[in-house]
């Protein structure tokens, strides 16, 4: 399982991106099942996971003096 996550974890941002697009579509075109919180949450998660996949956001940064 760990090898699977290491191999395909960098593509995990695709799922929140698809869900964010669906939510924003619902907000823009006035469907009843969309809300602002979900749209913003999925957009932030997609950005976060994309940043992690390209190495822009890392957890082990040490401040330089």
HUBELTA-V782099 format. One line per field, one symbol per residue. ss: DSSP state (~ for helix, > for strand, _ for the rest). burial: + if it has 24 or more other ideal C-beta (glycine too) atoms within 12 Angstrom, else -. Layout:
ss = ???
burial = ???
This chain:
ss = _~~~~~~~~~~_~~~~~~~~~~~~~~~~_______~~~~~~~~~~~~~~~~~~~___________
burial = ------------+--+--++--+---------------+--++-++--+----------------
